[in-house]
Amino acid sequence: MEQLIKLFKEISSSWKNREPEWFVTMKEEAFARFVRRGFPTIREEAWRQTPLTALTKINFTLNGFSQKLPSPPEKDLFEFSSGARLAFVDGHFAPELCSFKNIPDNAVITNLSEAIENDPEFVRTKLSPQSEEENPFLALNEAFMEEGVFVYLPKGVEAECIHILSISTGTQENLMSHPRHLIILEGSNKLNLIESSIGMKSRPQFNNSNTEIFLGENAGLDHYKLQMESGEAYSFAATQVHQERSSCYRGHSIMLGGRLARLDHRSFLDGEGAECFLNGLFMGGNNQLLDHRIRVDHLKPHSKSDQIFKGILDGKSKGIFNGMVVVHQGAQYSDAHQQIKNLLLSEGAEACPEPQLKILNNDVKCSHGATVGELDKNSLFYLRSRGLSEEGAKSLLTYAFAGEVLDQCSWKPYREQVRKLVVQRLAQSEFLESEEV
């Protein structure tokens, strides 16, 4: 904590000469909240299975920026469409990797610092202080935020695709970044939004992102998150979605990397007929710890939510899923379902699913469930009797297990790329190392 306090004092002195007073004040107040709160410990219910001792002992820094990538990542990792792409390298905006093609008239698609410079009052009305509650990393993100993406689509304006690309080069150890993304669809819009984070070298990194989304009436957003951090990275990603009447949010999460990775997602269905569909796949190996904490609040009548998450765990990895659906008193006729399934590929792997429902009125339709299991021996025997090797049969069954989640991704360029990554990951598994799917 002492190192973070010292670092904040050093960097905050430079903000006062180049940033609006309200922005500096917001960050100072956020850091004060974080210092009072401190890092969470395993004595807290929300963090009892996510030890942060190793993270808190590392003296992270904001210094260091490589103007050139040490080796360019594969092109197809970030060529998802002909739409806009905003790229960040080690937390810094990287114009050389950006693309601003096919931006609709009247739309604002830019980096956060430029948005504040061009229209500070408008950004101020949307960039609300974060309530950290159980997650103090939100306050830490707000305290150190300098860059991110700002997207504003006026009512009726549609955009094909926007890709947010974050690359950690690993050229220096112990770098941290705190991007803050703000996505606003005023109403009657449609958009595919891709967030991908890629680690290029396996060195300790601390990436703590926060994406806040506002969906106006009849707005529709397909949101794809792809996390491919290095094996030594600490990755914390928060997403908050505020939905108005008849809006539809579809969230797709693929978590593959990180020494410790955590996704905190919260959706507020604050309009009648709002819909939220969440699906995710996480694949862990070695000693990875992959943590999901999902909460969906049904606040208005006739709202609907559906969740399907699947985990594939190998080695001594651990997968945690804590999902909470809250149907409030004023949310009659809500429809909510939650399902988490885990596949263990080794004796040392561990899964901890905790689906929960909190229903405060009677006129609802809700269900939840969780399973933890191994590959079905009868299915393995059947495939081997048809000529497949043991490794090939395991590969096929494991890929089939993941397929349900991948099929939910409607954006074809993303879906096909993720399929390739899943196949590559399966090939690296301790069980699945000799044959392709």
N, C-alpha and C positions, 0 to 999 in steps of 0.2 A: 504493500500500500504506500509506503514512504516513497518508492521510486515513481509511482503514478502521480503522487502529489507534487513531487519535484518537477516531473515532466510537464504536468498541467500548468504549473506556474511559469515555466520557461516558454511554453508555446502560446499561452493566453496573452502574454504581453505583446506579441506580434499581431494579434487579432484586432486590437483596438485601433490600429492605424489603417486597416484595410477592410473592416467589416462593419455593418450597421450596429448601432448600440444595442438594439433589441436582440439581435442574434448573439452577440457576445454575452449579454445578460442571461439569455436562455441557457447557454452552455455553462456559464458559471453556476447558475442555480442547479442545473442537472448534476454537475460534479459535486456540489455540496451535498445533494441528496445521496449520491453514491457513497461518499465518504462516511456519512452518517449510517448508511445501511450496511456497507461492507460487502465483501464477497459472500455468497451463500455457502452454507456448510451442510454436511450430511445429517445434522440434527434437524434440518428443516424438511418437512414432508416432500416438498416439490423437488428437493435435491438429494434425498437420502441415498439414492443409488448412483449419483453422479458426483464422485469425489473430485474436488478442484485443487487439491493440495499441490500437485505438480505444477499446475498453471500459475498459482499465486506465488510460487517461488522463482519464476522466471522474470527477469527485468526486461520487459518489452520496451521498444522504442519506436518512434515515428520517423526517425532519420533514415536516410538511404533511399535512393531511387535510381534505378537503372534506366537510362534513356532508350536503350536498345535491349530487346529480349536476348537472353544468352543463347537461346536456340528457338526459332519460331515454333509454336505449337502446330499440330496438324491442322491444315486449313479447314477441314470439314468439322472441326470442333466448334467453330464459330460462324460458319457459313450456312445458316439455317434458312435464309430467305433473301429476297432483294429489298427488304425493308430496312429500317434504321438500326444501327448498332452503335452503342456507346460503350467504350472500353476504358478500363482502369488497370493500371499496373502498379502493384504494391501500394494501392490506395490512392494513387495519383491519376488524374484524368490523362488519357493517352490519345490525343487527336489523330495520330498516325494510324491507329487501329479502328477508327470510327468510320461510320458510313451514315450519310443522311439522305438516302434515296427514298423516293416515294412518300415524302412527308405531306400529309393533306394540308390544304389551305386552312389558316386560322388555328392550326394545332401548334402547341409548344412542346418540343421534344429537345431537351438540352441537358447539360450538367447542372447540378444544384448551384454551384457558385455563380455561374453565369445568370441563372434564373433570378437569384437574389440581387445581382447587380442591375439587371434590366428592369425588374418589377418587384422591388423589395416588399411593398405593402401587400401585394396579392399573395406572395409566398408566405408572408407572415400570417395571414389569415388561415392558411392551410397547414402550416408547420406547427402543429399544436404540441405543447409539452407532453412528454410520455409519462404514463403512470406505471412505475416499475413494479409495484405490488410484489409478487413472488419472484420477479425477474429483474434484478438490479443491472443486468447487462443492457437493458434499455436506457437507463440513465447514463451508463458509461458511454454508450453509442452517441447519445445526445451531447454529452460533454465534449467529445473529441471529433464530432462530425465536422468535416470541411467539404467533402465531396459526396456525390451521389448522382442520381438521375431524377429529373423533374419532367413529368409528362402531364400535359393538360389537353384533353380533347373536349371542345365545346359540344353542346347538345347537338346530336345528329351527325357529328363528324366521326368517321371510321378510319382506322389504320390497320393495314394487314398484319404487320408484325414489328415488334420492337425487341431488340436483344440487348440485355445488359451483361457485359462480359467482364469478369474480374479475374486477373491473373496474378498469382504470387510467384515471383521469379525464384525465390530462394537464394538470391545472390548474397543476402546478408541474413544472419540469424536473428531471431527474436524481434522481427518487425511485426507491427500490429496495424490494422486498418479498421475504420469504423464508418463504412458507407451508409448514407441515409437516402433511401429512394422514396419518392412521393409520386403516386400515380392517381390521377383524377380523371374520371370519365363522368361528364356532367349529366349524361342521360341519352338513351337511345343510341348507344355506341356499341361497337364490337371491336375487340382487339385480342391478338395473341401476344402475350408477354413472356419472354424467356429470360431467366436469370441463371447464368452458369458461372461457377467459380472453379478455377483450375490451378493446381499447384504443380510447379515444374521441377522443383528439387525438394528432396525430403529433409527439410530443416525446420526447426521450431518456428511456427508462425501463429499469430493470433488474429483471426478475422471475425469481426463482430458486426454483422449487418442488420439493418432494420428497414423493412419495406412496408409502407403504409399506403393502403388503397382505399379510394372512395368511389363507390359505384352509385350513380344517380338512377333515377327511375328508368326501367327497361334497359339498362346497360348490361352488356355481357362481356366477361373477361375470361379467357383461358390462360392460366398462369402456370408456367413450366419452370421448375427449379431443378437444376442439375449440379450436384456437389461432388467435385472430383479433387478435393484438396490432397496434399501429400500426406504420407503416413505419420509425419511428426507434427501436423497442424492441429490447432485447436480452433474449431469452427462453430460459431454461434450465429444462428440466423433466426430472426423474428419476422413474422408477417402478421399484419393486422388489417382486416378487411371490414369496411363499414358499408352496409348495403341498404339501399332504399327500395321502395315498392317495385316488385316484379323484376328486380335485377337478378342476374345469374352469375355466380362465380364458380369456376372449375379449376381446382388446384391440383397439380400433378408434381409430386416430389420424388426425385431419384437421388438417394444418398449412397455414395460409394467410398468416399475417402475420409481422411482425418484420423488422428489418434483418438481424439474425443470430439464428437460432433453432436450438436443439439439443435433441433428445430422446434421453435415455439410458434405455434400458429393460433390465432384467435379470430373468429368471425362473429360479427354482430349482424344478425338478420333483423334489421330495424325498419322493415317495410313489409306490408302485407303482400304475400305471394313471393317473397324473396327466396331464392334457392342457392344452396351451397353444396357442391360435390367435391369431396377430397379423396384422392387416392395416392398411395406412395409405395415405393419399394426401397428397402435398405439392405445392403449386402456387406457383411462384416467378416473379416478374417484376422489372423494373428491375435493381437490383443486390443483390437479396436473396441471402443465403447460408442454406440450409436443410440442417441436418445431423442424421442419424440414426445412433445407435450402439446396436445391439441385440445382446444375448447371452442365449442360452437354455442352461441347464445341465441335462442329463438325468442325474440322480443315482441313480434306481431303475429296476428293470426295467419293461417294458411301458408306458413313458411315450411320449407323442406330442406333437409340435409341428409347426405349419405356419405359414409366413409368406408373405404376399403384400403387397408395397409397390409403389406406382406414383408416379412423379414427372412433373409437367407443368411444363416450364421455358421461360420466355420472356425477352425482353430480354437482359440480361447476368447473369441469375441463375445460381446454382450449387447443385446438389443433391448431397449426399454421403450415401452409405449404406454403413455398415460393419456387417455382420451376422455374428455368430459363433455357431455351434451346437457345443456340446461334449457328447459322449456319453462319460460316465465309465465306468470299468472295471466298476462294479457295475450298469450300466444295460443289461443284455442285452435284446434284442428291442425296442429303442427304434425309433421311426418318426419321422423328422425331414425336413422339406422346407422349402426357402427359395427365394423367387423375387423378383427386383427388376426392374422394367421402367421405362424412362424415355422420355419423349416430348419432343423438343426442337422448339420452335416458332420459334426464331430462330437465326441463325448465331452470335450471341454467347453463347448459353446453353451450360452445361456440366454434365455428369453424371459422377459418380465412384462407381460401384457396386463394392463389395467384399464379396461373399458368401463365407463361409468355413465349413469343417467341420473339426472336430477329433474324431476317432473313436478311442477307446482300447480297443475290443473289436470282435470280428468279427460277432457276432450282431445286426446292426442293418440297418435299411433307411433310407438317407439319400440326399438329392439336393439340389443347389442350382444356380442359374442367374441370369444377368443379361443384360439387353439395353438398348441405347441406339439410338434411331432417330427418324426423322421421320414425318410423316403419309404414308401410302401413296399414291403418285401414281395408281395404277390405281383405287383406291377413290375418290379425288377426281374422277377423270375419269368414273367410273360415276355418281356422284351428280350431277355437273354435267350429264351427258347426260340425267338425269331431271328437269331443270328447276331444280335448286338453284343459287344463286349460289355464287361461289367462297368467300365468307365463310361462307355457310350450310353448305356442305359441310364446311369446316374445323371449324366449331362442332360439327356433328353427330358427326364422327369423333373429335374430342377428348373430347366428352362420353361417347361410347361407350367410349373408353379408360378413363375414370375410373369408369364404371358398375360394373365388376366389383368394385371395392373398396366402393362405396356399397351394393351389393346385399348385402354381408356384414353390414351393420348391421341387426340383427333388431328393434331398438326403433324402431317406426314413427315416433313423433313426432320423434325425433332424425334418422332417415334422411331424412324429408321436409324438415326444416329444412336439413340439410346439402346436399341436392340444390339447393335454392334458392340457397344461398350459392355453390355451385360454378358454377351458371349465371351468377350475377352476376359472379363472378370471371372467367369466360370472356369475358363481354361487355366487360370492362375490358382484355382482352389486346390487345397491339399488332396481332395478326393478326385477332382476333375482335371487333372493336369496332362492327360495323354491324348485326348481326342477333342475335336471341336463338336459343337452342337450341330 
